Amino acid sequence: MKQAIEKVEMETAQQRNTNSVLQQHLEGLRETLTHGFCNLPLPGTNEVPTGETIDSYMTKLYSVILDSPQENEGLISSVREIVSRLGYQKLVRQQYYICARFIDFVSLRNCSCLLLA
């Protein structure tokens, strides 16, 4: 019984450590995205991201692109350019993956719009 308790305590400590590392990576990604998109206002609102609003900003940006990609080709190009300059070498593997998936989404969405036109 004592060994089981010690094992659970050890696993809990490891999980807390992992959570802390992941939280630091998330904060780093938020800072990187906030800095990268600080000069790209959202169409219609002119909202730019801050440290407190970056999550909602990215959600709104995603929605704008998804809802009317043909009308926002300039925005899509700006997003691609910004993401390409984010400095992948400084991002951890998880952050790189998220940004790459966003580029893939924008690219695929734009290509399918061209096919539909």
N, C-alpha and C positions, 0 to 999 in steps of 0.2 A: 504494500500500500504506500509506504514511504517513497519507494522508487517511482511509483506512478505519479505521485504528487510532484516529486522533483522533476520528472520528465515534463509534466504539464507546465510547471513554472519555467523551465528552460525554454520550452516551445513558445510560451507567452512572451518571454523576454526577447526571443528571436523575432517574433512577429511584431513586437513594438519597434524593434530596431529597423526591420524592413519597412514598416509604415512610415517611420521617420525619414528614411532615405527616399522613399517614394514621394513623400510630401515635399522634400527639398527639390527633387527633380521637377515636380509639378510647379512649384514656385518659380524655378528657373525657366521653365517653358513659358509660364505666364509673363515673366519679365521680358523674355526674348520676343514674344509675340506683341506685347504692348509697345515695345520699342520699335519693332519692325513695321507695325501698322499705324503708328502715331500720326502719320501724315496722310492717311487714307480715310476720309470721312465717308460714312455710310450714305448712300443716295437717299435723298428725301429728308434726312434728319440732320445731316452733317455731324453726326456723332463720331467722335474718335475715341479709341480705347484708353482707359486708365487702368491702373493696377486693380482697382475695385470693380471695373466694368468689363474686363477683357473676356470673361466667359460669356456674358450676354452679347457683347459685341461680335464675337466669333460665331455665335448661334445666329444672330441677325444677318451677318455677312453671308453665312451658309444659305440661309433662307432666301435672301435677295438673289443670289446666284442661281439657286435651285428653281425659284419661282419664275424667273424670266431671263434665262441665260443669253438669249439672242439680243435682248435689249441691254444687256450688261457686258458686252464683249470687252469694252474698255476696262471695266472693273476686273474682269477675269484676267486680263493681261497684266493689270497692276498687281493683282494677288500673286500671279505666277512670278513676276519680277521680285516682289518683296520676299516671297518664300525662298527663291533661289539665292537671295543675299543674306539669309539668316545665319550663315556661318555654321553649316552642318558639323564641321570638325569639332566645334565646341559643345555640341549637344550630345547628350548621352544617347545610347542606342534607342531607347523608348521614345525620346523626343524626336529623333530623326525619323523614326517609323511613322509617327503621327503626322509630321509635316509632309512626308513623302506620300502618305495616303491621301492627304488633302490635295496635293498636286495631281495625283492620279485621278481623283474624283473630278477636279476641275477640267483636266484634260479629256477624260472620258465624256463628261457632260458636254463639253464644247464640241467634241467630235460627233456625238450623236445628234447634236443640234444641226451641225452642218449636213449630216446625212438626211435629216428631216426636211431641210430647206429645199 
